Amino acid sequence: MLEMKVPSPGESITEVEIATWLVQDGDYVEKDQPIAEVDSDKATLELPAEESGIIYLKAEEGDVVEVGQVVAHIDTAAAKPAGGTEAPKAEEKPAEEKPAEAPKAEAPKAAPQAAATYATGTPSPAAKKILDEKGMDAAQVAGSGRDGRITKEDAVEAKPSMGTSNGYGSRASTSKRMSSLRRKISQRLVAVKNETAMLTTFNEVDMTEIFRLREDYKEAFKAKHGVSLGFMSFFTKAVTRALELYPEVNSMIDGENLVSYDFCDVSIAVSGPKGLMVPVLRNAELLTFRGVEQGIKELAIKVRNNKIMPDEMTGGTFTITNGGVFGSMMSTPIINPPQSAILGMHNIVERPIVKNGGIVIAPMMYIAMSYDHRIIDGRESVGFVVAVKEAIEDPVNVLMGGDPKRALEL
């Protein structure tokens, strides 16, 4: 019998939460088959089966378990059942034959009623969780399990009583424990508000030149490199340039020390099934437009497939978040600790602006940088945002050295 223990998801992580079992107790599992999703305070990871065999679960969904703790047993000696994944059930012994008796005329009898026991009407842990989510009491459900116990299937099929109408819609509510990841995020966000002197500075950028470059080169760029030419590569390149001009923004506080970096590890906020994740693009200052787009694509796929590892989300020196993909016009992004600043992008809206003494319609975007005023002063913060604005409004000269084709490797 093989013991399945919780592996270490990364340095400094001592416990995880069983988010979802992907198999059921008694299933036959193949080696390397994902059997569970576990939440740490940094990421959601899949737990693969170490060997093939019949699995017996030793922890419930929602349990917080320590790294190294046994959460399942795998019977590696068990044969794979034909036509299914459930464990073979013990063979039932035939009833002993008794001598035949002369038939007697008897009145039909009612079906025997199962005797009530302590288990009657008691839900299993999985059934209780489902009933709690539905706002139902166990007394409303008839159990079909042994001795009348309420099974998970009973809870799934149970329908809440309609009751008496009060003229309004449903007033049901549900309560469930936040995941380990969400709890950690909430703690970090509150800590940022309480422990930093956070301010936000705003500006707006004219996206006309970015639109023109993408229109001229997006098809050739994708045909050659296999990725789309998006906005993020322009903003990432603009940010790394601004970080070199204003190194205070690329710094953070460590106790009583100020730590500054000569590299730019840019965290890119990506929306995934478990919420917003911030994987890190390492040494972004050395990457080309192609390198940035490919790097972001690979990280985004990992986040959306719950394949991102904790070490891929740690160590960033600056963060970019794009609320514009959800339609946000303007916001004050919150700093990603222990970093000291974050740039927020927003939606692009055509607006009338004054250009060369006349009124024109241009695609405009508001940008916002939140920063820790303990180490970044107004001059640096405003200068940083203006540097980003300059690069976005004149990308050919500022970011591409006057040669778009060469910069895009076309």
Number of C-alpha atoms within 10 A of each C-alpha: 12 16 15 22 17 19 15 15 23 13 8 7 14 15 20 28 21 23 21 15 19 12 18 14 15 18 20 24 25 18 12 12 16 17 22 18 19 27 24 24 18 24 25 27 21 20 21 16 20 19 17 20 26 25 29 20 18 12 15 15 16 20 13 18 18 17 15 13 15 17 18 18 19 23 18 17 11 15 13 19 14 8 6 10 17 18 18 16 7 6 6 6 6 6 6 5 6 6 5 6 6 6 6 6 6 6 6 6 6 6 6 6 6 10 8 10 12 9 15 18 21 21 26 16 14 16 20 19 18 19 24 16 14 18 14 18 12 18 11 14 21 18 22 15 18 12 16 19 21 26 22 21 14 19 25 13 9 17 13 13 8 7 6 6 8 7 6 6 7 9 5 9 9 9 10 9 8 11 21 22 19 19 12 14 18 11 10 16 15 10 12 17 12 10 10 17 15 19 19 21 16 18 14 15 20 22 20 15 15 19 14 11 14 16 11 11 17 17 14 17 20 13 12 12 16 13 16 18 24 15 16 18 21 20 19 25 25 23 27 23 19 23 24 17 15 18 17 21 26 26 22 23 16 9 7 6 8 11 12 14 15 12 18 24 22 25 28 24 20 19 15 15 11 15 13 15 22 24 27 25 24 19 14 22 21 13 17 16 23 20 17 22 22 18 17 20 14 11 23 22 14 16 24 16 13 17 15 23 18 18 14 18 18 15 16 24 26 27 28 23 21 21 17 18 11 9 11 14 15 17 18 17 22 21 24 23 19 18 20 26 29 26 25 23 26 22 18 19 15 13 13 13 15 10 10 7 7 8 11 12 13 18 18 19 21 20 24 21 25 23 27 23 16 12 16 23 15 13 9 17 24 16 15 25 22 17 19 24 22 18 22 24 16 17 21 18 13 16 19 19 11 13 12 16 13 10 15 19 14 12
